[in-house]
Amino acid sequence: MPSLSFDLRVPKRAPAAAEESAAVEPRPLSNLQPRQWQIQLIQLLRRRLETRQGSDVLINAGPGAGKTLGALLSFERLLREGRLARFLVFCHRSSIAAQWISSAERLNLKLKDWQPELSASDLADSDGLLITYQAAGRNLKSLEQELQHWDWGSWLAIADEVHHLGVDPEEPEATAWGHAFSRLSQSAQLRLGLTGTPFRADNLGFCAARRIQVHDGQEWVEQIAPDLSVEPRELIQAGDVRPLEFRFQDGWVDHGRRGEVGDTERSPLSQEERESWRARNLRRAIRLGDSSSIALRLLLNARKRLEAVRREHPEAGGLVVARDIAHARRICGLLEEEGDRVQLVHSQDPEAPERMERFKAGDSDWLVSIDMCAEGFDAPRLRVVAYLTTVVTRTRFVQAITRAVRMNGERALAETVPRHPSYVFAPADPLLMQYARTWSLSEPYILRPKNNETVEEASGQSRGASLPLQAVEDGAGGVIRVRGPRLPDFLMHQ
């Protein structure tokens, strides 16, 4: 028998059930080498099974950390030890479901996509089942009945992007996804929650997450406590993900009717402190035809950067995050005029998933998206992001820009560590620049009493600076470069 690719302090004697199963039909071993945090996850899950001190485990790790493979590697290892027999994956998009099935195949695990007509016999030769949150909510009663008849033994429930599974005991229908997951995972020995953004904007807790009582200086509150938090700095230094470099395009934004004295007011994009004016500035700045030329210059500079990146990474591509469909089409037209191949994706297009797959395969230079390329979108060829939308929550901004940090095996062999950076181009909006400086910090999610809720910041996250997660103070500034806003050349001399 070939040796394992990693040593995780396996007990000297595996349970009898595992020995009997292995004797009947030995499984081929995967040759994937786990990352350090994935080894820690396997050890953590093993300890939870041994001590039975709670079934919920929450992992906080950003894009590119390897959450999907980490969860699957953990199950594979515990399956071999006879500690688990099956697993059930919940995810929030069908496009992400395909990635789970593909990753499971790499580990010689049989993961089936749930369909209403599946029977127990259909699952006899499978290791796991995959279902979307929406399907679980719609078919809750039938799934509960099916799970009762399936002889699964000890099993693991995995919730991908678990922060979507809100929990509100007073209004279970308002949090249908979380309610369905809680019901269906009641008999699981372990419930593993995976997330890169361990918070919500509605002050609700979520599934598979422990809460601890903490004092924030004024009152006792609850805090969502990840069991393992993977710092971006560690991933960058290990070469698992790329660092990001930011390019902010500044300029003057004119409001009013031009050509009439007293009817035009000029506001500096990066220096505007009045919130209503800041928002108005950004709405104007992302227009390709605005007199400030901010969006046009930003897009042309992003094109130049992509051309430069392709000298060492020929397959590299770019992503433009647009405001709406009309805005996206104008962006596509401009890029196509420059000779680029472009894919436009939006939620109203039934062919959007296929277009995204074609971009991943390399048949286009740019992907122009309206809220389609956030959580779960995995395209390692993506190296340049142009952020041209009025959505300025920290969560959405970070989700968009971190699509460009992922690596694949081929590029990992071709590049030294630290990896070559990816680039983010955005208007010099004060909020976006603030988010860029803190994108790698994991801040705590505080649940405040309903009778004393505070107004949340624009990022959509309750703050608690005195209650850091493990990833706060990660020193990422030493490896992540943020350049200041840049004025167009013709304005620098005025």
ROLUM-734458 format. One record per residue (C-alpha): residue in three letters; z, x, y. Coordinates in steps of 0.02 Angstrom, whole numbers, padded with zeros to 5 digits, always signed. Example, Ala and Ser with C-alpha at 12.3 -4.5 7.8 and 13.67 -1.06 7.14 Angstrom:
% ROLUM-734458
ALA+00390+00615-00225/SER+00357+00684-00053/
% end
This chain:
% ROLUM-734458
MET+00000+00000+00000/PRO-00044+00071+00170/SER+00101+00108+00288/LEU+00149-00010+00427/SER+00082+00032+00599/PHE+00257+00021+00672/ASP+00437+00039+00615/LEU+00550-00103+00670/ARG+00704-00063+00568/VAL+00659-00181+00427/PRO+00807-00232+00320/LYS+00814-00130+00159/ARG+00793-00287+00055/ALA+00684-00433+00108/PRO+00732-00609+00055/ALA+00682-00658-00120/ALA+00558-00788-00057/ALA+00463-00654+00035/GLU+00459-00539-00118/GLU+00393-00679-00228/SER+00260-00728-00102/ALA+00204-00549-00077/ALA+00191-00523-00265/VAL+00075-00672-00283/GLU-00044-00643-00139/PRO-00017-00486-00033/ARG-00082-00498+00145/PRO-00190-00365+00225/LEU-00090-00272+00356/SER-00145-00272+00537/ASN-00170-00102+00617/LEU-00120-00152+00794/GLN+00008-00040+00875/PRO+00136-00146+00970/ARG+00187-00103+01146/GLN+00368-00059+01176/TRP+00415-00229+01245/GLN+00331-00315+01097/ILE+00441-00212+00980/GLN+00592-00270+01080/LEU+00534-00450+01063/ILE+00523-00437+00873/GLN+00697-00363+00867/LEU+00763-00498+00983/LEU+00692-00639+00877/ARG+00759-00559+00719/ARG+00934-00550+00794/ARG+00926-00732+00848/LEU+00883-00784+00670/GLU+01023-00679+00600/THR+01158-00732+00722/ARG+01096-00910+00754/GLN+01159-00896+00933/GLY+01035-01015+01013/SER+00855-01054+00967/ASP+00776-01035+01140/VAL+00697-00869+01192/LEU+00607-00849+01360/ILE+00489-00704+01394/ASN+00436-00664+01573/ALA+00285-00548+01575/GLY+00137-00545+01692/PRO-00050-00550+01655/GLY-00110-00411+01542/ALA+00061-00381+01464/GLY+00003-00449+01296/LYS+00108-00607+01280/THR-00010-00690+01155/LEU-00018-00540+01039/GLY+00168-00508+01062/ALA+00210-00683+01000/LEU+00088-00670+00855/LEU+00147-00497+00805/SER+00324-00562+00805/PHE+00281-00705+00690/GLU+00180-00591+00575/ARG+00324-00472+00557/LEU+00455-00607+00526/LEU+00336-00692+00403/ARG+00326-00531+00301/GLU+00515-00520+00300/GLY+00528-00698+00235/ARG+00620-00759+00389/LEU+00483-00878+00449/ALA+00349-00975+00357/ARG+00245-01065+00489/PHE+00218-01073+00677/LEU+00161-01205+00800/VAL+00079-01153+00964/PHE+00076-01266+01116/CYS-00040-01220+01260/HIS-00099-01307+01417/ARG-00289-01286+01406/SER-00416-01298+01267/SER-00502-01141+01332/ILE-00341-01044+01305/ALA-00327-01118+01130/ALA-00483-01022+01081/GLN-00402-00859+01137/TRP-00250-00894+01028/ILE-00358-00925+00875/SER-00459-00767+00908/SER-00300-00662+00928/ALA-00227-00735+00769/GLU-00382-00683+00673/ARG-00355-00503+00729/LEU-00187-00509+00639/ASN-00258-00594+00483/LEU-00162-00753+00526/LYS-00241-00923+00495/LEU-00213-01033+00648/LYS-00292-01206+00648/ASP-00333-01313+00798/TRP-00246-01481+00777/GLN-00353-01636+00759/PRO-00292-01815+00729/GLU-00376-01821+00559/LEU-00288-01665+00490/SER-00183-01693+00335/ALA-00047-01591+00251/SER-00174-01527+00124/ASP-00283-01462+00266/LEU-00138-01353+00322/ALA-00089-01289+00151/ASP-00177-01121+00175/SER-00137-01103+00360/ASP-00001-01003+00443/GLY+00004-01107+00600/LEU-00058-01252+00701/LEU-00114-01256+00883/ILE-00107-01405+01000/THR-00127-01431+01186/TYR+00014-01505+01290/GLN-00095-01653+01334/ALA-00136-01691+01152/ALA+00047-01675+01104/GLY+00097-01800+01239/ARG-00038-01925+01192/ASN-00005-01916+01004/LEU+00183-01891+01005/LYS+00230-02026+00880/SER+00097-01982+00752/LEU+00136-01797+00767/GLU+00321-01828+00739/GLN+00280-01922+00580/GLU+00162-01785+00521/LEU+00289-01647+00552/GLN+00417-01742+00448/HIS+00299-01741+00299/TRP+00240-01562+00315/ASP+00342-01441+00210/TRP+00351-01301+00338/GLY+00517-01222+00294/SER+00578-01107+00433/TRP+00457-01111+00578/LEU+00430-01046+00754/ALA+00377-01153+00903/ILE+00282-01057+01039/ALA+00256-01129+01213/ASP+00121-01038+01312/GLU+00146-01042+01501/VAL+00306-01135+01466/HIS+00344-01169+01650/HIS+00223-01316+01635/LEU+00349-01402+01521/GLY+00465-01477+01650/VAL+00624-01565+01594/ASP+00698-01714+01686/PRO+00823-01814+01580/GLU+00823-01953+01709/GLU+00634-01974+01709/PRO+00563-01915+01540/GLU+00396-02001+01572/ALA+00371-01899+01731/THR+00383-01740+01627/ALA+00286-01801+01476/TRP+00231-01628+01418/GLY+00407-01560+01417/HIS+00472-01718+01334/ALA+00341-01705+01195/PHE+00375-01521+01162/SER+00564-01551+01153/ARG+00541-01690+01026/LEU+00415-01599+00917/SER+00509-01433+00914/GLN+00679-01505+00867/SER+00671-01439+00689/ALA+00606-01265+00735/GLN+00719-01118+00697/LEU+00659-01031+00855/ARG+00573-01091+01015/LEU+00483-00951+01106/GLY+00430-00982+01286/LEU+00300-00868+01367/THR+00270-00862+01554/GLY+00213-00750+01694/THR+00286-00864+01828/PRO+00459-00922+01770/PHE+00486-01055+01903/ARG+00426-01225+01961/ALA+00403-01304+02132/ASP+00502-01462+02093/ASN+00676-01391+02061/LEU+00667-01441+01877/GLY+00712-01337+01726/PHE+00588-01312+01585/CYS+00588-01300+01396/ALA+00636-01149+01289/ALA+00736-01075+01434/ARG+00922-01042+01445/ARG+01017-01084+01603/ILE+01165-00984+01666/GLN+01292-01026+01800/VAL+01287-00905+01948/HIS+01365-00902+02121/ASP+01245-00876+02265/GLY+01379-00848+02395/GLN+01397-01031+02444/GLU+01402-01132+02284/TRP+01383-01124+02097/VAL+01203-01154+02043/GLU+01101-01139+01885/GLN+00976-00999+01859/ILE+00837-00989+01730/ALA+00874-00830+01633/PRO+00731-00742+01541/ASP+00787-00654+01383/LEU+00658-00517+01412/SER+00572-00476+01577/VAL+00426-00354+01574/GLU+00405-00259+01738/PRO+00229-00234+01808/ARG+00276-00055+01853/GLU+00305-00015+01670/LEU+00139-00091+01620/ILE+00046+00005+01755/GLN+00128+00171+01715/ALA+00095+00147+01530/GLY-00088+00110+01565/ASP-00077-00065+01493/VAL-00140-00145+01655/ARG-00229-00088+01812/PRO-00149-00062+01983/LEU-00215-00167+02126/GLU-00277-00109+02296/PHE-00291-00235+02437/ARG-00417-00244+02578/PHE-00375-00370+02715/GLN-00509-00418+02839/ASP-00440-00454+03013/GLY-00523-00525+03168/TRP-00508-00646+03313/VAL-00525-00832+03280/ASP-00591-00941+03420/HIS-00537-01123+03434/GLY-00623-01250+03546/ARG-00798-01266+03616/ARG-00884-01105+03660/GLY-00972-01086+03828/GLU-00852-01197+03925/VAL-00718-01113+04029/GLY-00542-01157+03974/ASP-00599-01244+03816/THR-00586-01094+03698/GLU-00427-01010+03638/ARG-00429-00847+03541/SER-00300-00808+03408/PRO-00277-00645+03308/LEU-00284-00685+03121/SER-00155-00558+03062/GLN-00034-00577+03208/GLU-00021-00765+03226/GLU+00160-00821+03206/ARG+00141-01007+03241/GLU+00124-01092+03072/SER+00004-01228+03128/TRP-00108-01098+03210/ARG-00095-00982+03060/ALA-00158-01121+02947/ARG-00298-01166+03069/ASN-00349-00984+03081/LEU-00366-00969+02892/ARG-00470-01128+02881/ARG-00591-01053+03007/ALA-00584-00877+02936/ILE-00649-00926+02763/ARG-00806-01010+02834/LEU-00960-00905+02808/GLY-01038-00968+02969/ASP-00886-00949+03082/SER-00913-00846+03241/SER-00777-00724+03188/SER-00882-00668+03038/ILE-00721-00633+02942/ALA-00776-00717+02780/LEU-00951-00643+02787/ARG-00889-00466+02815/LEU-00758-00487+02680/LEU-00887-00544+02553/LEU-01011-00406+02596/ASN-00873-00275+02584/ALA-00823-00345+02414/ARG-01003-00327+02356/LYS-01008-00145+02413/ARG-00846-00109+02322/LEU-00912-00186+02162/GLU-01067-00078+02174/ALA-00956+00075+02192/VAL-00847+00025+02044/ARG-01000+00005+01935/ARG-01039+00189+01950/GLU-00895+00222+01830/HIS-00881+00049+01750/PRO-01059-00019+01731/GLU-01004-00186+01657/ALA-00885-00227+01800/GLY-00894-00399+01881/GLY-00818-00492+02027/LEU-00728-00657+02057/VAL-00735-00763+02215/VAL-00602-00898+02236/ALA-00680-01033+02346/ARG-00606-01182+02437/ASP-00715-01325+02370/ILE-00883-01356+02287/ALA-00985-01356+02447/HIS-00902-01195+02504/ALA-00931-01116+02333/ARG-01115-01160+02335/ARG-01138-01075+02503/ILE-01053-00921+02435/CYS-01166-00925+02282/GLY-01319-00940+02393/LEU-01268-00787+02495/LEU-01236-00681+02340/GLU-01399-00735+02261/GLU-01493-00690+02421/GLU-01423-00515+02398/GLY-01496-00510+02222/ASP-01337-00545+02124/ARG-01323-00652+01967/VAL-01192-00786+01994/GLN-01099-00915+01889/LEU-01017-01062+01979/VAL-00874-01151+01890/HIS-00772-01301+01942/SER-00676-01440+01854/GLN-00813-01571+01879/ASP-00940-01468+01781/PRO-00932-01501+01592/GLU-01021-01336+01563/ALA-00889-01235+01657/PRO-00807-01164+01498/GLU-00976-01102+01436/ARG-01015-01025+01605/MET-00848-00934+01603/GLU-00885-00867+01430/ARG-01056-00806+01488/PHE-00974-00714+01631/LYS-00851-00633+01511/ALA-00998-00578+01404/GLY-01076-00492+01555/ASP-01229-00598+01594/SER-01184-00616+01779/ASP-01117-00509+01920/TRP-01003-00636+02003/LEU-00902-00787+01952/VAL-00871-00910+02094/SER-00728-01027+02052/ILE-00632-01174+02121/ASP-00462-01172+02035/MET-00534-01130+01863/CYS-00487-00947+01840/ALA-00299-00936+01845/GLU-00178-00942+01698/GLY-00251-00883+01534/PHE-00420-00828+01601/ASP-00448-00660+01515/ALA-00597-00556+01575/PRO-00562-00367+01568/ARG-00728-00331+01655/LEU-00662-00413+01814/ARG-00629-00277+01945/VAL-00652-00358+02116/VAL-00576-00521+02181/ALA-00625-00604+02346/TYR-00496-00734+02396/LEU-00580-00862+02509/THR-00476-01019+02499/THR-00345-01106+02604/VAL-00222-01115+02458/VAL-00083-00995+02509/THR+00058-01025+02385/ARG+00121-00864+02311/THR+00096-00928+02134/ARG-00088-00970+02156/PHE-00126-00809+02250/VAL-00041-00699+02120/GLN-00122-00792+01975/ALA-00294-00767+02052/ILE-00279-00582+02096/THR-00199-00532+01931/ARG-00354-00587+01836/ALA-00415-00412+01882/VAL-00275-00309+01803/ARG-00323-00330+01621/MET-00386-00189+01511/ASN-00480-00187+01346/GLY-00483-00056+01211/GLU-00651+00017+01260/ARG-00601+00047+01441/ALA-00431+00112+01388/LEU-00516+00251+01292/ALA-00632+00291+01438/GLU-00502+00303+01577/THR-00350+00410+01610/VAL-00176+00343+01653/PRO-00141+00272+01778/ARG-00298+00168+01760/HIS-00431+00150+01893/PRO-00378+00014+02015/SER-00452-00157+02040/TYR-00480-00222+02217/VAL-00429-00379+02309/PHE-00518-00434+02469/ALA-00437-00571+02573/PRO-00424-00631+02754/ALA-00281-00547+02847/ASP-00174-00704+02838/PRO+00010-00658+02865/LEU+00068-00753+02711/LEU-00063-00675+02598/MET-00017-00501+02659/GLN+00165-00538+02623/TYR+00124-00595+02447/ALA+00019-00439+02417/ARG+00168-00328+02454/THR+00279-00422+02331/TRP+00157-00481+02198/SER+00237-00372+02064/LEU+00416-00430+02093/SER+00495-00562+01981/GLU+00613-00668+02081/PRO+00746-00783+02006/TYR+00721-00970+01990/ILE+00874-01062+02053/LEU+00904-01244+02008/ARG+01002-01326+02146/PRO+01095-01492+02135/LYS+00987-01640+02182/ASN+01106-01691+02320/ASN+01091-01519+02400/GLU+00911-01468+02376/THR+00842-01346+02501/VAL+00668-01345+02574/GLU+00569-01219+02473/GLU+00466-01085+02551/ALA+00277-01091+02554/SER+00271-00996+02391/GLY+00339-01146+02300/GLN+00487-01048+02230/SER+00671-01064+02267/ARG+00735-00895+02322/GLY+00894-00808+02274/ALA+00885-00628+02330/SER+01062-00591+02274/LEU+01023-00644+02095/PRO+00885-00527+02035/LEU+00794-00534+01869/GLN+00767-00373+01775/ALA+00598-00348+01857/VAL+00660-00352+02037/GLU+00676-00183+02124/ASP+00545-00114+02006/GLY+00482+00017+02129/ALA+00305-00043+02106/GLY+00263+00007+02283/GLY+00244+00184+02221/VAL+00092+00139+02117/ILE+00021-00011+02210/ARG-00071+00019+02373/VAL-00083-00110+02509/ARG-00189-00066+02659/GLY-00161-00145+02827/PRO-00279-00271+02904/ARG-00445-00205+02962/LEU-00535-00257+03121/PRO-00725-00266+03122/ASP-00800-00111+03201/PHE-00871-00203+03351/LEU-00697-00266+03397/MET-00602-00103+03377/HIS-00668-00034+03542/GLN-00638-00189+03649/
% end
